[in-house]
Structure formats: structure tokens, C-alpha cells
Amino acid sequence: MSDTSRVIPFVSRSNRTASVNVQNFIVHMKKCFVGTEAEWGAVRWPGLGFSKLGCKSVRIPQQMIMDIHFMSFAKAYVLHRRLIDPRVNTAQMGIMFRSLEAAMVKAHGFGSMHLCTIADLDEAAQVAQDHYSRDTAYGTGLYLMNLAQFLSSNFMCGQNLKDWVSPQPRPLDMCNSTSREGEESRSKKLPGEEELDAIAEIFASNPTNPKDLFTTSAFALLMCAPSRANEILALRADAEVEEEDRDGVLRYGWRFYSSKGFGADIKWIPSSMEGIAKEAFKRMLALSSEARALALWLEEHTHEFFRHEMCPDVEEDKPLSLNELTEALGHKFSRRTDAGTFAASRKLSAADGAYTLKTLCEHLRTKLPPGFPWFDKAKGVKYSNCIFSILGNQLHARSLTSPVTLQKVQVSALWGDLGPRNTVGNHHSVFDRYGYQHPSGRPYKLTTHQPRHLLNTIAQRGGLSNLVLAKWSGRANIRSNQVYNHVSNAEVFEKLRELRTMGQNANSEGLHEVRMPVDGDDVLIYREGAAHITEFGYCVHNFVISPCTKFRDCINCTEQICIKGHEANRERLAIRLDKLERVLAVASEGESRGEYGADKWVTHHVNTIQRIKSLLALMGNSAIADGALIKLRGADFSQLTRVFHRIGAGSLDK
């Protein structure tokens, strides 16, 4: 809905009233909007509904639509934020809008943004606290602070809101909390044993219903490798990979793109789950075969009707009777009234001769999912090559499947079938359909993210390194591992106790390992570009780890003084330069391959090499007398500058 190539930054005017600046901002962002007037005026955008606080329906009732003045600004602001940062959390912004709209309507009777005050922001933060979890309320407070800064900086309100601070305290980090509350928080993110057993039994029963096949297969795929649901739903039909590892063992995995910036990669499946992974993938290939065939036909035949089994054998331009029309759409009725009702439900005329296959083809083209032929363009996945391509109504329990329309399956279709939905009448989850429930009558429930938490926790218990775990999970940031680590402190302490006992009781002969001596030019650092060279040896890291802050990096220190004529020091510098240049070559290769973190090491090595070359040049300069003190300048901190910045220049003058 936005096109950054045509965006002109909005510039406010301090000499205009706040209400004028707000209106100008809305008009400006509306010009940046790529879409029709109807799309701008819609009460629901992709991933964001402009509804009042408390609305739980996907279809927003008229009385639950946001105040018109507030909604116009909200649309402009969310578009503005997404142009600045496409990764902005639109769901969190929606919560902020609903909380603030409720506060402003309560205080002013309507939601004109130029009336926003500190009291309104305080009330909005309180509303978020009353209606949402602590984490969500805290996030809402942060978004409100950003909004307050924006309003004041662009003269869109009568009060100065720049100094407003959210009253919501930062929630406790439950990942490391040892309290009972922390344990409960971690357990909620993991699936229950009863639910896992139930979904496994349903999968093993070889279900034939399309919806059961979809839900159980998708969840089985999630259980095979730590993935997000939207990554699994975008798996290509040719994603399966089999390669031999270094030991000659054939390994199985999937090639696909991560949704959080890690890029394309292969996720290898543990041997114990290979059979499940292959079976689930095969079932989805079969379930999506007709949809993929239709998508491929539509790609290659833009003006021809798709001739499925039930399609009448007539010319493209021949007028169709009502029965031929319904057969072309994939359904045959014995009574004309039923055929007419079906046509009307598709907003088609029930009159004989109203359509030909050619005009019907043009009509159906307008019903294709947005973005066709791409299922996910960013990941290079088309409907014709996606194992989760679905025919229209194929997953619907009571509606007839359409062989001539495609449907983009959403993550909500999966999580909605894994548990109860109180806002949907007569909803039956996959557990309900198979008669599973707790003895207390409480329904079974799973989420699409629980398998990811479970697999990460199992990997942490098994001792998988953080680097490998981040790569397997498709994370760009290794620090995110901690969010998914639910190994209890009791387990960690028990593991440490076992290791300590093993260390005390082990045979000392078994602790030794013979290492063959290596030549100086064959040392490990020349195979790893992330290495520090010290006077005592080598400190080898990984590109993901930043250059060590404990390393005695005297070369890059502006307080180090070298003595001209000290031959031993000059030789040590020359040796270090030679080694660093070889390490730089390895790090540069890693950077060219796009390895995460290699750029930081390249920068560090380049700076150090430049400093050494400068020192060697000065120490070899015949114009400088032996015994002279050499000190290189630089932009790093010194103890003097620390004191200077702490007490201020004025204090030094005194």
C-alpha cells in the first residue's frame, strides 16, 4: 500500500495551527498511498483493523469503527511509520490506536489528534494496562512515546509532549526469572504433553479430510525444525534436499527463506524426525496438487478458461446455460433452483446465455488472490510451486470446493484450528472433531509458535551451541536464542552437578587427548578470520562474536608509546603484521560470502593493520633519532578524556 519511490518527506510548519498541520499530514500521506480511494477508506487494512477497544470480530460492526477523525490520522501515521521502518509491529500499533482513541473520545467526545494532551496519553497507557498483558501494555507505552515525540516535533498538538514518559514499568525478564511466576510463564510457551500426543495420534490415523490433513501436516512440519508458521506455509514444492554429510550419512532437509532476515538456508531435519517430515511434506504435495496445477495453467494461459473434469466441452465464445455455468464452476445440480441459488451466491446472473467461458474466465481473473502469481514474492514462491496452495473453499467444512479459484491460506487458518475460538460460533478445532478434551472438560489448545519454543529448549538441553541453534532456527541475531530457552534453573544446576561429579570421579587418563604439533603457518587462525593474535598464542572466535573486549589491543590504543630503535619490538610488530594480513584475507572471504558478523572483524583487522604499518614506518624513519618516543593519534577514549567528559571542560579551567 506504499511506494517508497514516490515519497516526499512531510514538512510541518510551526507558524500554522496544530489542526492545520494534522490535516496537511493526512493529505500528504494519502498522496503517498498506493491504492484506490475505497482501499484508503476501508476499516481494515492487511494486518490492522481500525476498530474501537473491545471489538473482537474480524468484520468490524458499524458501531465499533474508530472515530472518523482519529482513524484518518491513524492511517496516515501507520503509513508514515511503515515507510520509515517496514518492520514496525502493526499489531502493536493497532493496540496503541485503540487505547488512545478510547482515551481521547472519553475526554473530548471525538478523536481529533490536535487535541491530544499529556492526560490523554496517561489515560491511554492505563487503558492498555487494564485490557492487555504486561508485555503488551509496556510495548504500547513505548509506541505512545514515539507518537508523542512525532506530534510535538511536527507541531500537531497544543501541548509539548516531548518529555512525556510512559508510566508502564518494564516487565520482568521471565526467561531468567527463578520465581514460580517465571516457571509458569515459560511453561505456557511450551506445548502440553496431552495435546502433543493427541495431534500425533490424529496425524498417525491418516486423515482424509482436507482440513485435518492441512492442520496435522503443517503442525508436523513445525515439529521437525524450529520454524515460524509463515515460513512453513511458504515452502516450495522443490524444497526437499538430501545430501551426504562428512561421514557419508545421507541427511534430509528443506531449503527455504526465513521471515526475520536470516536469508535462504537449508534446515536439516533430525534423523528421528525424517520419516515424519517426509510424510507430512508428501501429504501437502498431494493436497495442493490441483491448486498448483490450476495456478500453473493461469500463469501460462491468461485468456483461456481452465478445462477441469466437470467443465462443459463447448467453445470459448459459446453462451452457457445455467447448468453449464455451474458445471464450469465445478458443481452440478439436479434442480435449476439450486443452480440459481449457487450462481447468486457467487454474485453471478442465473439467466441462460449470460456468460461464455471467455467472459467467465475474465470474471474469475478478478477473484485471484492479491499478488498472483506470487504466493510470497519476497521469498520467490509462486502458487504454482507452493505446497500450501489451496483451492477455493478446499478447507471449508460445509462449502463446496471450487476447482477454478485459488485461496491464499493464512497463518490464522492453522492456529484457528488448533484450539477454541470464542468469537466464532459453532467452531470445532481439530481436537474437537476427533473427540479430544481434558478430563475437566477444558478444550485442548496448541499454538503455532509452541513447537519452535519446544525444539529450541530440547536443543539447549542437548548442548547445541548458540551459533548452530541460531542458524537452525533461522535467526539473524544470536541473542534471540535466550527468548526460546525454557530450560529451568533446576535442570541447569543438576547438569552442573553431574559434570562436577564426572570431573571428580573420572580416570585422569581418559581426560587427555593427544594433539599432533602444528606448523606455525598451519595454525587454526588461518582457517578462521575471527582471531586475535597475542604474545602467547591465538584467540580464535566466530564471526558472530564481536572482537573481544578483554583482548589487550594495545596497537589501537592512543596511550601506547613505542621507543624508536628498539629492534625486538620492531620485529614483533613485523611478525604481527604478517599474521594479521593473512587473517584479514580469511575474514574478507567470509565477508564476501555474506557470513554474519564478518564485516566487524574485517574493519577491526584493517584498522589494526593500518596502525602497525604507521608504527613501522615511523620506527624505520631515519630522520627520527633512536630513543625518540612514538605515539599514534586516534579517536578512541583515554582515561583523561573520560575524566574530561565526566566533570566538564569548565571544571578543568578552574
Secondary structure by P-SEA (a helix, b strand, c coil): ccccccccbbbbbccccaaaaaaaaaaaaaaacccccccccccccccccccccccccccccccccccaaaaaaaaaaaaaaaaacccccaaaaaaaaaaaaaaaaacccccccccccaaaaaaaaaaaaacccaaaaaaaaaaaaaaaaaaaaacccccccccccccccccccccccccaaaaaaaaaacccaaaaaaaaaaaaaccccaaaaaaaaaaaaaaaccccaaaaaacccccbbbbbccccbbbbbbbbbbcccccbbbbbbcccaaaaaaaaaaaaaaaaaaaaaaaaaaaacccccccccccccccccccccaaaaaaaaccccccaaaaaaaaaaaccccccccccaaaaaaaaaaacccccccccccccccccccccccccccccccbbbbccccccccaaaaaaaacccccccccccccccccccccccbbbbbccaaaaaaaaaaaaaacccaaaaaaaacccccccccccccccaaaaaaaaaaaaaaaacccccccbbbbcccccccccccccccccccccbbbbbccccccccccccccccccbbbbccaaaaaaaaaaaaaaaaaaaaaaaaaaaacccaaaaaaaaaaaaaaaaaaaaaaaacccccccbbbbbbcccccaaaaaaaacccccccc
